Each structure stands twice: as structure tokens, then as C-alpha cells.
Amino acid sequence: MHIWNSLDQVPSGFGPSVVTLGNFDGLHRGHQQVLGQVRDIAAGRNAKSVALTFDPHPALVHRPDSAPGQIMGLADKLAAMEGIGLDAVLVIPYTLEFAAQTPEEFVRNVFVDTLGACTVVVGHDVRFGKSNTGDLTTMVTLGAQLGFDVVVIDDEGHDRRWSSTWVREALDKGDVDTAAQVLGRWHSMSGEVVHGAARGRVLGFPTANLSPDACGSIPADGVYAGWLNDELGHRWPAAISVGSNPTFEGVNRQVEAFVIGRPEEPIEAFNLYGQHVVVEFVKRLRGMVAYTGPEALIEQMHKDVRESRNIL
């Protein structure tokens, strides 16, 4: 899959192409349906399948103080798009100058002149151009004027439209089950394993601490059963703690995973420091609790590990 980080990187004369646009945050089931249609329509028309997305998220440019947290990082999003089988993704650097284009300027400059679009695939609620003044009717009108077809995709879920907002709402409550249903996979975070305060090691539960700048939305505080995937291709069952650990004072909010060993895969000399790992959240076991002391916490951690092992 080709990845272009500006309009200038698209080869001259590229096309014909079947194109869609969006932020695709989380790449949930609705996004997957749209991108799958783009891929299939392009194959049937002997065209290239292209997704157009933006970095940073437009909300971070227009309203940085109230922009929603991102469900997944750009690299993870691009990897997921490649898995769908697209030919190319155009990542447009989003700026106020770019956002000032009228709907017609945007469509002409990007879809027609740069990507040679023969078909544009959108949802019913598509918005584009300056102040989001372009909508589905605008797109259809421009298509008739500029020579491309418009295909409208229904991205409704069972009882609610698939959306990134739905995923964020679920994660804010620690409801990783619902998040997984909307995403079509378990929610995950990715980042480098860094050194922590080593409290887990002292308690007999050494953990892999994700860097504070790890990519992906952090779910509600609590303990989760999940998986840790390391750089070497190992997939480890894990008990994952999210929060500041109220049993101890002065602990910042963090995500840390205790890897559960398997009989066939001993973890002696296990060292993840410096590795880029992916942590997947499968099931929330409990909320974060302040215990009377280390002994009570250790007892609960043993229970968490047993429950995680049973779930996984």
C-alpha cells in the first residue's frame, strides 16, 4: 500500500481512482464497511482504491482545548487500512489554510486534479470544505459537474450508527466489550515499555509500563484481562492495570501489564524494556480500589491473575 503524506507525493497522472475521505479514528466497523466497498468497487472498475485522511485530527486544529482523545495512533490506523487491502492512503497535513478551501476547491484540487477520482464513496453524513459547508447533496452536484460518480454507504449498526463517539463513550466507562463490538476487534494501545517505580516487582508482579505518550485511548481506571504483543511476535496473556494505584501515594496515572506465564512458554529473564508493544483490552475485571496495605493488594492481584487466565 502506498502512503502519501502530502498532495505533492501523489504521482502525476494518478488514476483513475475510487476515493473516500474521513478521519477514520479507531477504524471501527462503519469505517471498515466503507473502505471495503472502496476496495471492491475499485477492483470492479479497474481503478485504484484510495482513502483520504487527515493528520492531525481537524478537531485538534479548530478546537484544541475540547478535541476528543484519539482512539488509535496514525501508524496503527495506516496498518489497519493496509490490512483491508487498499492501494493507497493520502494523509493530508491538516492546517487552517487547508481548511479554508471551499467545498468545490477541495474536491477539485484533491479528488479530481490529484487523485483522478472516477468514483467517490461516502456516508450519508459526509461533511467537507470550509466550515463543513459541503454535504452529500454538494458532493453529488460536484460529481455531476466534475465527472465522478458518488456511492453512498449505509454504515448503521444493529441499533445505532457505528461511530468513534460510541467507542469513546464505552472506553470512558471501561466497557471494553461494547468497544470491541463497535471496533470489530479488541481495543488496543501501543507504545514503548519504560521503567516505572518497580513497585510491581517488589510485590511479586513485575509489570510492563507503557510510556506516557503511548498511542490509543486509555480506558477507565481499573484492572483488565488482555493480551500483550511484543516485538518478537509473542502474544502473552496479561492482567492490565489502568490508573494511579490509590494504595500508594504520588503515583501518576499509567497503563501497566503483568504478563502471565504459560507452562509451555516460561518467562525467566523476561525483559520488555525498550520494546514497542501492543496491549489489547479484553475484559474489565474491576475498578481501581485503595487497599489497606500491600498484603491485601497482593491477595487481590493473585485473584486478578487467576481471573485473567480463566478469561483468556
Beta strands, then each sheet from edge to edge (+ up, - down):
strand 1: 2-4
strand 2: 17-21
strand 3: 48-55
strand 4: 88-93
strand 5: 117-123
strand 6: 149-153
strand 7: 187-194
strand 8: 208-210
strand 9: 222-229
strand 10: 235-243
strand 11: 254-259
strand 12: 276-286
sheet 1: 1+ 4+ 3+ 2+ 5+ 6+
sheet 2: 7+ 8- 11+ 10- 9+ 12- 7+
end
